[in-house]
Amino acid sequence: MLQRFGQADSRILVSENREGALTGFVQLYPGVSTVGLNARWTLNDLFVLPECREKGTGRALMEAATQLAREHGVARLILMTQVENERAQRLYESLGWQRNTAFYGYLLDVK
């Protein structure tokens, strides 16, 4: 992750409370679709402090990420979430995100 920061290859949006303390963040990584020949960003991290959940913080961060993508001419945002993370899935779907049913995801640990 530090390598990507050094390359300015990541965008991070944060939320703060009235006192200026951080309450959450969303991190986006740019990419290119070789099939669609257009820009897409991967929403890699969405985190909201437990005490700030269900108060609109995650929704505001997701909406800000979408707006930033529009401003940069990004054609598509993509993300993955754990199968059991139903709270996040409800948020994403309420914002118009569509579950991908056309592809399987695979992982390979190489440690």
N, C-alpha and C positions, 0 to 999 in steps of 0.2 A: 504494500500500500504506500509506503514512503516513496518508493520509486515513482509511482504514478503522481504523487503530489509534486515531486521534483520536476516532472514533465508537464505540470499543469494539466494533467489528463483526467481530472475529476472535478466535478462540481458538487459543492455541499451547500445545502440550504439549512438554516437553523431556525428554531423558534425560541422565543424568550418570554419569560413572564414579565410582569410590570416592573419588577426589581432588576431586570436585566440578566437573570439567571437562565441558563439554557434549559429548555424543557423537552427538546427533541431535535432530530435532524433527519435529512434524507440525502443520500449520496448517489450521484449519477455518473456513469462512465460512458464516454462516447464510443461509437462503433459505426461500421458501415455494413449495409446489406449488400453482398455481392450479387444476389439474385435481383433485388429491387433497385440496385444502384442508387441508394439514398442513405441518408444519415438515420441512425437509430441510436437511442441511448438506453443503457441498461440501468434500471433502478435497482441498485445492488443492496442498499440498506435503507430501511425506515425504522427509526427508533424513537419512541416517546416514553418519557419517564412514567413508571406505573401510576404515580399519583396524578398524572396529567392525561391519562387515557380516558376515553369516553367524554371528552370535553371539547372535541373539535380540533385538537392539535394535529393529529395524524392527517385528518381531512385537509386542513389548511396547508400542510407540507406537501401533500400529494397534488393539490390544486396549484401550488406555487411551482412545483416541478413541471407540471403540464404546461403552465404559462411560460416558463423559461424555455422549454423545448419549442413551443410555438415561436417564440421570439428569435430562436436560433435556426428556424427552418427545419427542425427535426421531423421526419415523417412518422416515426413510431417510437413509443416507449415500450420496453419489455421488462418483465420481472418474473421471479420465481418465488414461491412461498412454500413453507412446509404444509404437507397435506392436512395435518391436524390443526393448523393455525386458522381456525374458522373466523375468528374476530377480524383478522386482517383480510381474509377473503370477502367478508361482508362489506368491509370498507371499500376494497378495490371494485367490487361489482356495483356498489352503489354509485361509484364515480364513472361508470361506463366501461371499465376494463372487462375484457372478455377472456374467459378461461380457454387456454389452448388445448384443444382435444385432437389436434392433427399430428402432434409430435410427442415422442417419448423423450424424457430427459435421462441422461446417463452420467454417472460419476466414476472416476477412477482415482483412488488414493495412490500416490506414487512415493510416499515417504518410506 
